Amino acid sequence: MDYRTSFITPANEETCFKAIAEEVHKWWGYVDLPTGKLGDEFSIFFGNTEWRFKITKYIPYEKISWRCIRANHFHVGLEGIREEWLNTHVVWEIAKGESETMITFEHKGLNETLNCFEVCKTGWDYYLLTSLRDYLETGKGNPFK
């Protein structure tokens, strides 16, 4: 089963969408290029690790999908993970409620068969459920630096 999580925030859907579509650097990590429209390509960096994504779906305030088009993943103690994210898909869905917004996240292709699964799951849990949530609710995330 692919990695999937969701959370509810009092932030409205516009704020949530903007944080995911344009402000990745404020809650996840350093991004080299703009991330705000269909077809955009950008890389995110974690030290020597780089993942490059292409935005493949962009429905304002509802859904964004990224496809990993280059993977160069390094993590001390893990072998064979360099290209594990290649051709995986990151999917964000945003659902407006009466006074809150639900963000559902799925990393299609990130599953227990990958050597990096536990490390990546732990990372996503932190960057989504703590850093992104904090950014949405307080204006301050904790991206990798």
C-alpha positions as CSV (number, residue, x, y, z in Angstrom):
1,M,0.0,0.0,0.0
2,D,1.3,3.5,-0.9
3,Y,2.0,6.1,1.7
4,R,-1.1,8.2,2.4
5,T,-2.1,10.6,5.1
6,S,-4.6,13.4,5.7
7,F,-5.2,16.1,8.2
8,I,-7.7,18.8,9.0
9,T,-6.8,22.4,9.4
10,P,-8.8,25.6,10.1
11,A,-6.9,27.3,7.2
12,N,-9.1,27.9,4.2
13,E,-8.7,26.0,0.9
14,E,-7.0,29.0,-0.8
15,T,-4.3,29.2,1.9
16,C,-3.8,25.4,1.7
17,F,-3.5,25.4,-2.0
18,K,-1.1,28.3,-2.1
19,A,1.1,26.6,0.6
20,I,1.3,23.4,-1.5
21,A,1.5,25.1,-5.0
22,E,3.8,28.0,-4.4
23,E,5.3,27.9,-0.9
24,V,6.9,24.5,-0.6
25,H,10.2,26.2,0.5
26,K,8.4,27.5,3.6
27,W,7.6,24.1,5.0
28,W,9.5,21.3,3.2
29,G,12.9,22.4,1.8
30,Y,14.9,24.4,-0.7
31,V,13.2,24.6,-4.2
32,D,15.1,25.8,-7.2
33,L,12.3,27.1,-9.5
34,P,8.7,28.3,-9.2
35,T,6.1,25.6,-8.5
36,G,2.9,27.5,-9.4
37,K,1.4,26.1,-12.6
38,L,0.8,23.0,-14.7
39,G,3.9,21.8,-16.5
40,D,6.3,23.5,-14.1
41,E,9.4,21.5,-13.2
42,F,11.3,22.0,-9.9
43,S,13.8,20.3,-7.7
44,I,13.8,20.1,-4.0
45,F,17.1,19.5,-2.2
46,F,18.0,17.8,1.1
47,G,21.8,18.1,1.3
48,N,23.1,15.8,-1.5
49,T,19.6,14.5,-2.2
50,E,17.6,16.0,-5.1
51,W,14.2,15.1,-6.3
52,R,12.9,16.8,-9.5
53,F,9.2,16.9,-10.1
54,K,6.9,18.0,-12.9
55,I,3.5,19.3,-12.1
56,T,1.1,17.0,-14.0
57,K,-2.3,18.2,-12.5
58,Y,-3.2,21.6,-11.3
59,I,-6.8,22.3,-10.3
60,P,-6.8,25.4,-8.1
61,Y,-8.0,24.9,-4.6
62,E,-8.7,21.2,-5.2
63,K,-5.9,19.0,-6.5
64,I,-2.2,19.1,-7.4
65,S,-0.1,16.2,-8.7
66,W,3.7,16.0,-9.2
67,R,5.6,13.2,-11.0
68,C,9.2,12.6,-9.9
69,I,11.2,12.9,-13.1
70,R,14.7,12.7,-11.5
71,A,15.7,11.1,-8.2
72,N,19.1,11.3,-6.6
73,H,18.4,10.2,-3.0
74,F,21.2,9.6,-0.5
75,H,20.7,8.6,3.2
76,V,23.4,7.2,5.4
77,G,22.9,3.5,6.1
78,L,20.5,2.9,3.2
79,E,21.6,1.2,0.0
80,G,19.9,1.1,-3.3
81,I,17.6,4.1,-2.7
82,R,19.1,6.6,-5.2
83,E,16.3,6.3,-7.8
84,E,13.5,4.8,-5.7
85,W,11.3,7.8,-6.1
86,L,11.7,8.0,-9.9
87,N,8.3,7.9,-11.7
88,T,6.4,8.0,-8.4
89,H,3.5,10.5,-8.1
90,V,2.8,12.9,-5.3
91,V,-0.9,13.7,-5.1
92,W,-2.5,16.5,-3.0
93,E,-6.3,16.8,-2.6
94,I,-7.9,19.7,-0.8
95,A,-11.5,19.5,0.4
96,K,-13.3,22.4,1.9
97,G,-15.5,21.9,4.9
98,E,-17.8,24.4,6.7
99,S,-15.1,25.8,8.9
100,E,-12.0,23.7,8.1
101,T,-10.1,22.2,5.2
102,M,-9.0,18.6,4.8
103,I,-5.7,17.9,3.0
104,T,-5.2,14.4,1.7
105,F,-1.8,13.4,0.5
106,E,-0.7,10.3,-1.3
107,H,2.8,9.3,-2.6
108,K,1.9,6.8,-5.2
109,G,4.8,4.3,-5.5
110,L,6.2,4.9,-2.0
111,N,5.4,1.7,-0.3
112,E,7.0,-1.0,1.9
113,T,8.8,-2.6,-1.0
114,L,11.2,0.3,-1.2
115,N,14.4,0.4,0.9
116,C,13.7,4.0,1.9
117,F,10.1,3.5,2.9
118,E,10.5,3.9,6.7
119,V,12.8,6.9,6.4
120,C,10.6,8.5,3.8
121,K,7.4,7.8,5.7
122,T,8.9,9.3,8.8
123,G,10.0,12.3,6.8
124,W,6.6,12.8,5.2
125,D,4.9,12.4,8.5
126,Y,7.0,15.2,9.9
127,Y,6.9,17.6,6.9
128,L,3.1,17.2,6.4
129,L,1.7,16.7,9.8
130,T,4.0,19.0,11.7
131,S,5.8,21.5,9.4
132,L,3.0,22.1,6.8
133,R,0.3,22.1,9.4
134,D,2.2,24.6,11.6
135,Y,2.9,26.7,8.5
136,L,-0.9,26.8,7.7
137,E,-1.9,27.5,11.2
138,T,0.8,29.8,12.5
139,G,2.6,31.1,9.4
140,K,5.9,29.3,10.4
141,G,6.9,25.9,9.1
142,N,10.2,24.1,9.7
143,P,11.7,23.2,6.3
144,F,14.9,21.4,5.9
145,K,17.8,23.8,5.7
